[in-house]
Amino acid sequence: MYREFYGLNEKPFNMLPDPDFFYLSQWHQQAITHIEYGLMNGDSLILLTGDAGTGKTSIIYKLIVDMCEDTIVGVIFNTAVAGDSIVEMVLAELEGDVPDNPTPASCMAALQDYLLEVFTKDEKKVLLVLDEAQNLSDDALEQVRMISNLQVGKENLISILMVGQSGFRSRLRRARYSQIVQRIVVSAHLGRLREQEVNDYVCYRLRQGGVDDSSTVFTDGAFKKIFEYSYGVPRNINVICEGSLIFGFADDIKPITAEVVENFSKERIEDGLLIMPGTVDTYDSDVTAEYIEDIQRRVASLEKSMDIVKRTLVRIIKAVKRLTSVQ
């Protein structure tokens, strides 16, 4: 809609992760380096945390693209499952043979057999990614710890990357999780982008979309407002920039000014569609509480739909990599 008006070949601020538009900030580069080191070193448990929208899922997709040729990568996006189901899910995701009438014990045995076969025949590493790890129940976390114990000699058979929101670290500090924490050798945390990094992020995605001169799209004042209202969170940056492009196109404004960015951002904040870090809402009535509960149910439904979308993207990325490697 607005691409031709602003000289773009592609939409640069899509919400779904796209490896071609992935901007490597200092935080993201450090996280990827830590994860790659942990995998190369054969560490059994690796931890990545960050606030919502900081780019954790984008890192997952980049890892799939970069590693799937010499590493078997399995990703579980829906971790809000019963503890006795997690091992079966892991086995199925890694494309191992799930036993008839599966139980946690039989699935663990089958998983160990599968990993031993990979270790002895394929000479490939195995990486399991658990997204939204903060949703893992205590029982599921214990099963994850047991999976991380699978070894042959001194070699770990699998590396597990747990990806969760910032509060997951606080949860793991509790005494009852000491055994799993002791196995985490490598960890990384994604912070918010600084102002220059926000500018670089926007300019990078504009270049990927076909515009080399960012001043033809956003004024200097607009950049400052993008940083101010995004709080340095990449997902917020995408929302603000995408909305500002639409607003600017509708009003025939080129380049987009600080006023356009501010008007869009304030409107989204008032609608509750652009949440700033640290925002806390209070509810004064039962009616409002019921409304919030309804919203939460809808969000849960959307998360299930997103899980399907993410899994489909993983399959597409793996299929494309296989085709390109054959050619």
Order of alpha helices (4+ residues) and beta strands (2+ residues): alpha-alpha-beta-alpha-beta-alpha-alpha-beta-alpha-beta-beta-beta-alpha-alpha-beta-alpha-alpha-alpha-alpha-alpha
